[in-house]
Amino acid sequence: MCLACEEQEYFFRVWCVDFLARGEMPPGVTTDDLLAMGLPLPKSANGGTAQESGVSGRQHAEPPATAFSCDSPDE
């Protein structure tokens, strides 16, 4: 993975963790995405998970067509 991709992945995780720290689901991110990154699901105010409080696990925004895509080989 190139340095730009690693940096983008790092800052995306930091962005997600910021939402999770407030007990919110990051917009455009599914529960499956969070679990794949090894992040916990957000907790609602009553102690349950966001899934139980009505936040859909199927929420997921498609990346814009101009999104960065790395073409460097994995080494």
Secondary structure, 3 states (H helix, E strand, C coil): CCHHHHHHHHHHHHHHHHHHHCCCCCCCCCHHHHHHCCCCCCECCCCCECCCCCCCCCCCCCCCCCCCCCCCCCC
